[in-house]
Amino acid sequence: MSMAYDRYVAICSPLLYNLAMSPKVCSNLMLGSYLMAFSGAMAHTGCMLRLTFCDVNIINHYFCDILPVMQLSCTSTYISELEVFIVVGINIIVPSLTIIISYGFIISSILRISSTEGRSKAFSTCSSHIIAVSLFFGSGAFMYLKPSSAGSMDEGKISSVFYTNVVPMMNPLIYSLRNKDVKIALWKTLSRREF
């Protein structure tokens, strides 16, 4: 959300950028991110504390995630699953809507740019962020925004590997492709390879 706001201000109000993205605004954006994460973690922790666990203590996952831990419970996990759905829903839907609205304003501003080169530069600036956000939120939604009965634990493992490892590894590549020198080096490397 913060990056979408930053892009919105940079493209739609470039002359007011220093005022709109002051250190105080940046601090508030960072604080908001931390508060959302902390409140979600506390909600998950509170719901997990009310569960009773049996003698099975092997988690069917590659890290201690909330859904595989809930599967170890011998009591009903309905309330905890509902809480996960609500918290994750808020953490995906609110930023996604904010980003979509922000990019709606950005696209309308870009379309008003008269030069083709200016439009192309503005679109390339935003495209890397859209790709990274789509990959992250898409895999997170696939993992958490479905009933526990839907899909296997193997699908959950693949999805969580994707959003915890693949997306962060792709971020430097996605964002560095905006650099002209990196693009040229990549094309040279790809053109030398014979498939």
Buried (B, 14 or more C-beta within 10 A) or exposed (E): BBBBBBBBBBBBBEEEBEEBBEEEBEEEBEEEEEEBEEEBEEBBEEBBEEBEEEEEEEEBBEEEBBBBBBEBBEEEBEEBBEBBBEBBEBBBEEBBEBBEEBBEBBBEBBEEBEEEEEBEBBBEBBEBBBBBBEBBBBBBBBBBEBEBEEEEEEEBBBBBBBBBEBBEEBBEEBBBBBEEEBEEEBEEEEEEEEE
